[in-house]
Amino acid sequence: MENISNYTTIDYIPVDYGKLSIAQTPPDILVVQANNAKEVIKITPTGELYWNGRLVETDTDFKAAMLDLAEHFKKRWF
């Protein structure tokens, strides 16, 4: 039988959490990427909406982005 007396102490060094850095930029709320890692949709913490890498700034931009999205779904599901 193996002598386990050598294994009775644990060398433990507590983690100093004060030295950990915390990300200063909040993560995006939503990011959808295509298979080739191309960004399709992104919503940032400040509420900005990106479609295919472009910032959607007007109602017309938003409508065009949603119609484009609908066309992509139609091609895949119908």
Sequence and secondary structure as in RCSB ss.txt:
>XXXX:A:sequence
MENISNYTTIDYIPVDYGKLSIAQTPPDILVVQANNAKEVIKITPTGELYWNGRLVETDTDFKAAMLDLAEHFKK
RWF
>XXXX:A:secstr
    GGGSS       GGG    SS   SEEEE TTS EEEEE TT  EEETTEEE SHHHHHHHHHHHHHHHHH
HH 
